[in-house]
């Protein structure tokens, strides 16, 4: 027999008892939908078929311990009497997990997880299987806004072990996580002290509780292990150490029964009534473990097989964990129940998990003085609290004052104001260890105020962080090819004046041809760069010749030479919509055609600015 109830207690204890080293705001609960991608050795459907709930404690910015409970119902095909039939199975998955983060404090925090647990599989047509399991996965927690809520996604591979064969399923989960203020049982050095017990839950209070019941049967009976019922409790806290309680439980349990020499599948119901005593070391603590003993009555009704009534006795252990400063507590219990009969006894194991609510007026021992008060609920008693009106929920020092007042960071640059030499740095600007903006180009002007953050290292700059511009043409000196340009004239990217007619010295052609001489193409490429930097200019490419030869030949030759330069400019990226070309033959000489030098000057191609 598998004592599954013990595993419930162990798994929850792994998460809860670790609080001995934790802070009060590092707890969370989460709920997710689960998509199951089954092992190929099984013929069950891949589908969104279940849910998972987790309770976790963030041990540090890098490690989280977590207890998880998952339930899925999955359809599939099963072999029965040599025939494949369609039916379903249910999975109950309990695990204790360790989550490892690079930095959990970030809004988007990926993690890797590893876990050990237990997988209970209930086949609708053929009984149960209980397997130990191990899982390995990856996930993320994303907090898009400043709130306690986060989005959580996870992929994990789960290995369910059995001696004959193992099953490996792939699980995808997506859900929400809520962070809350849990208990801090023991104080670490430098951290806030544990709060005194809140008014609900002191001795003399009444409470009610409701729980789900997991049933693990006696081996002499062939009943299914599983979640099978509910339990209701009413209790009275007699002292700090003793509680009296009445209990009513009801379960509906499937199993196998022998009738007329044949085992058949059927069900039975249990009605469990008992009176119990709970013994605490100190019930007023936020986390209060206890042992319990009780006597009662167990009524069993077997479907189609009559009733049995037996006296019973129970012995067990559990804990109550108060949720924050509220009247609600989480309650977990594991107990063994002996059902007595003259011929033979049954010993069943029962695990419960539920919620308790404290109510009623408090009663105090007249001989016991009033407890010290904590008016603002910050965990520091009024007698030691230097800030008695601290808002609820904020972190405080050992003297009860808000930590934010000590380590305030006004400009959110992650350098506290106490060390910040530049407390008004713009949000998002990279800073050095003193909280001041970095100076990327080392020109003495911080990057946040530098109009020219890419200045050449070592160059002289003005108060805006830019190189000096001697002729004030908006082209810095180290880029200015014409450093003495007249003030106010239009310049190109090199700081040179853009004239109405731009000559192209060096752009020469073979005699009587429109073919460029060596070196001319590079000059045209540079001119194309200038035109692209001044893309508002409309340009005409004008071709000219000397007076040698006939008028008609010179006109055609000038057209072809203008077209050649026009084509090269387009090749180097100038928008053709900004260009036109025209040949003027020998009609516009700028030098004397009677001399060789004059004729060479007249054989030219130039650019004319036709519109700005």
Beta strands, then each sheet from edge to edge (+ up, - down):
strand 1: 27-37
strand 2: 47-58
strand 3: 63-80
strand 4: 83-101
strand 5: 108-123
strand 6: 127-142
strand 7: 149-160
strand 8: 167-180
strand 9: 206-216
strand 10: 226-237
strand 11: 242-259
strand 12: 262-280
strand 13: 287-302
strand 14: 306-322
strand 15: 328-339
strand 16: 346-359
strand 17: 501-503
strand 18: 538-543
strand 19: 579-583
strand 20: 605-611
sheet 1: 1+ 2- 3+ 4- 5+ 6- 7+ 8- 1+
sheet 2: 9+ 10- 11+ 12- 13+ 14- 15+ 16- 9+
sheet 3: 17+ 20- 18+ 19+
end
